[in-house]
Amino acid sequence: MTHSSRYQGLYCTASGNELSPLSTGPTESGGRREPEYETTQLGWKDGELADYVNSMWRYAEALPFCTPVTAGEGRTPLIKTETLAADCGVNDLIIKDESRNPTGSVFDRGLSAAVTAAKASGAELVASAGAGNSAQSAAAYASKAGLRSYEFVPSRAPFSNKAMINVHGGEMKVIDGRYSDAKAAAESELQTDWYTLQERDNPFRHDAYKTIAFEIAEAHNWTMPDAVVVPTASGELLAGIAKGFDCLSEAGQIATQPRLFGVQASGCAPLVGASAESISTCETPDTIIGELEIPAPLLGHAAVTAATESGGSIISVDDDVILEAAVQAAQSVALQVGAAGGAAIAGCEALREMGELSASAQVVVINTESGIQTADILRSHLMGKGI
């Protein structure tokens, strides 16, 4: 499997040292592995993309691989909604609907790239822990690549995710407790050689989310919205999107960058108020939204840095407000917005109330998952209102 011509390899974010191009895991200096590219001569805004493939791999020049393991992920729609814009108090609210990905979540982008790296490395077994959506995606892409996969998920993961891990051909171990327990089990119980698909440890996973920034820019004719609001848990999505806008700016494809805001559930918000130098752990996580319950974000430093450097921030919103936002999106826009996706919409309204967004703002919010993944939680929210 050949690398793209612009891929220059991996480097350590702590030491700056060059690393093996398909390596994974933490570095000796404690930094993360980060893919590096030569993209100064991109000509995307000049029409080069016109005949490119209709998936995230249309941007292969700024991705590591030429022959990816792909199921057509990416190129998800941007849907403008006047009703939700009015509710949030902004001029334009546009939903980037990642529920349209093959397994119903944004993780398909990251796992397509991560599994491609695994196959290129000659791995036979891949593994990771996930709250639900990422584990399902990992099983799907590993199976497509002909690789054996092992996924560790917490007992609270949605039944649909757990069922589909097996349907996709993955092996699964359900761990009593929460995401942190599943991750600890993955690290301690796997005995054979395996290639990690875990966020941060696999650098190609978070790198792939920059394609969301590419798609937002291309769809807006290379002009930028005022802000992008992102549900935030591990930090990988916010970090990847920021990298995408940085890439476009350095390549001369965009003149300005949007402000980036992360939104966490108030019951598990370790990044709210954190600095890049001091990322805390949520000792007693308490949110019904499992995808947002990541008490020790592995890419927390990168997420906080991304938000801060863009002029944005990371905020938190209560569960009930998040779930209500997801329900309102389903009822007013006919979209399958998942519980985690509701955080971005609720966050937009909260940011407007805080004065962070103006009434004239154009805002893109990221719906990270299909409502089908969390239908039981959304239905329970309605039942709690007597509906």
C-alpha positions, -999 to 999 in steps of 0.1 A, spaced: 0 0 0 15 33 -11 15 66 8 1 97 -7 28 119 -23 24 147 2 25 125 33 59 132 50 55 108 79 49 110 117 66 133 142 64 136 180 45 166 192 68 168 223 102 163 209 97 171 172 115 139 163 106 119 132 89 86 138 82 54 118 55 63 93 30 36 105 38 35 142 13 38 170 12 44 208 27 71 230 62 84 222 92 81 244 89 119 251 53 116 261 39 134 231 15 121 205 23 109 170 11 134 144 10 129 106 27 157 86 22 168 50 35 191 24 3 209 13 15 244 4 7 239 -33 -29 226 -30 -52 239 -57 -85 228 -44 -103 261 -45 -92 265 -82 -113 235 -92 -90 206 -88 -116 187 -68 -143 187 -95 -139 151 -107 -126 136 -74 -143 107 -56 -174 114 -36 -161 105 -1 -136 120 23 -109 104 2 -114 131 -24 -89 150 -2 -63 121 -5 -36 146 -12 -38 157 24 -43 122 38 -17 94 43 -29 67 19 -37 62 -18 -57 30 -15 -78 33 16 -102 9 33 -133 28 26 -171 24 27 -178 58 12 -175 77 45 -176 115 45 -191 140 21 -220 143 45 -246 171 39 -247 205 54 -283 213 62 -295 249 69 -323 252 94 -342 284 99 -362 271 128 -333 260 149 -314 292 140 -343 312 154 -344 291 185 -306 296 190 -308 333 182 -283 333 153 -287 343 117 -277 309 101 -275 275 118 -262 247 96 -261 211 107 -232 190 94 -250 156 95 -224 129 103 -253 104 109 -251 98 71 -219 79 74 -219 41 68 -223 30 104 -242 61 115 -215 81 132 -185 105 127 -161 78 138 -163 61 103 -139 88 91 -113 81 118 -116 43 116 -114 42 78 -79 58 81 -69 39 113 -78 5 98 -61 14 65 -29 20 85 -34 -13 103 -37 -32 70 -7 -14 56 14 -24 86 6 -61 81 -15 -64 112 -38 -94 117 -56 -83 149 -68 -48 157 -84 -37 190 -97 -7 209 -121 3 236 -151 25 228 -182 40 243 -203 24 215 -202 42 182 -164 39 176 -164 3 186 -191 -5 160 -172 15 134 -139 -3 142 -156 -37 137 -171 -27 104 -139 -14 89 -117 -42 102 -141 -67 87 -140 -49 54 -102 -50 55 -102 -87 63 -88 -82 98 -98 -97 130 -110 -71 156 -116 -71 193 -137 -44 209 -141 -36 246 -173 -17 254 -189 -7 287 -221 -25 298 -240 8 294 -232 10 256 -264 10 235 -277 -24 225 -276 -14 188 -239 -8 190 -232 -40 208 -253 -60 184 -238 -45 153 -202 -51 165 -210 -88 162 -230 -84 130 -201 -67 114 -179 -97 124 -161 -82 154 -153 -99 186 -165 -81 217 -161 -81 255 -187 -62 275 -172 -47 307 -192 -39 337 -191 -1 343 -183 28 321 -159 37 293 -129 40 316 -134 4 328 -136 -8 292 -104 10 283 -86 -4 313 -97 -39 304 -85 -35 268 -50 -24 281 -47 -53 306 -65 -83 290 -52 -85 255 -24 -110 254 -15 -114 217 1 -89 193 -24 -63 182 -25 -30 163 -43 -3 182 -72 17 169 -75 37 200 -79 75 198 -46 93 202 -26 61 202 -35 57 165 -25 90 149 -44 84 117 -77 83 135 -78 119 147 -60 131 116 -89 120 94 -114 143 111 -98 173 94 -118 162 63 -148 177 81 -131 211 79 -123 205 42 -159 197 34 -172 228 53 -148 250 34 -156 234 0 -193 236 5 -190 273 14 -169 281 -17 -138 284 5 -153 311 27 -157 304 64 -187 304 88 -182 324 120 -181 294 143 -181 256 143 -196 239 174 -185 204 182 -197 178 207 -165 170 227 -155 139 247 -121 124 239 -111 157 222 -102 139 189 -129 155 168 -122 191 178 -85 186 174 -89 170 140 -113 197 127 -88 224 139 -60 207 121 -81 208 89 -87 245 90 -50 250 98 -40 230 68 -63 250 45 -50 283 59 -14 272 54 -21 261 19 -37 294 10 -72 279 4 -90 300 30 -83 336 42 -98 333 77 -106 305 101 -138 300 122 -139 301 159 -141 266 174 -162 257 204 -164 223 222 -195 213 241 -194 187 270 -221 173 292 -221 192 325 -219 158 343 -186 150 326 -168 182 316 -130 178 324 -121 203 296 -142 232 307 -120 258 323 -89 237 316 -57 251 301 -35 233 276 -10 228 304 -34 214 330 -60 189 318 -79 174 347 -99 141 350 -136 140 359 -135 119 391 -173 113 393 -187 113 357 -225 115 356 -242 119 323 -268 97 306 -251 104 273 -225 77 271 -207 91 240 -199 122 261 -188 104 292 -151 103 287 -136 114 321 -99 115 310 -98 128 274 -68 114 256 -67 144 232 -78 169 258 -47 190 254 -51 192 217 -88 200 220 -82 228 245 -54 242 224 -76 241 192 -105 260 208 -83 286 226 -61 294 195 -92 298 174 -107 323 198 -133 299 210 -137 278 242 -151 246 256 -184 249 276 -208 225 292 -246 220 290 -269 199 311 -282 166 299 -319 176 297 -310 206 275 -289 185 252 -316 158 248 -343 185 242 -321 200 215 -318 166 198 -356 161 200 -363 195 186 -340 189 157 -357 156 149 -391 173 150 -384 205 132 -358 194 106 -366 157 103 -330 147 110 -318 117 130 -298 138 155 -283 116 183 -280 125 219 -244 135 215 -252 156 184 -278 175 205 -249 189 225 -237 210 196 -272 225 190 -277 232 227 -242 246 229 -249 270 201 -279 284 220 -258 286 252 -230 304 235 -255 330 221 -268 336 256 -233 340 269 -225 366 243 -200 344 225 -220 344 193 -237 374 177 -272 375 163 -257 378 129 -235 348 132 -234 319 108 -227 287 128 -221 251 117 -229 225 144 -217 189 141 -243 161 146 -219 132 154 -243 103 154 -277 90 142 -306 93 166 -312 56 161 -281 49 181 -297 66 212 -334 63 205 -340 48 239 -324 78 257 -343 103 235 -376 85 241 -370 84 278 -365 121 278 -399 125 262 -415 102 287 -400 122 315 -420 152 301 -452 131 301 -452 125 263 
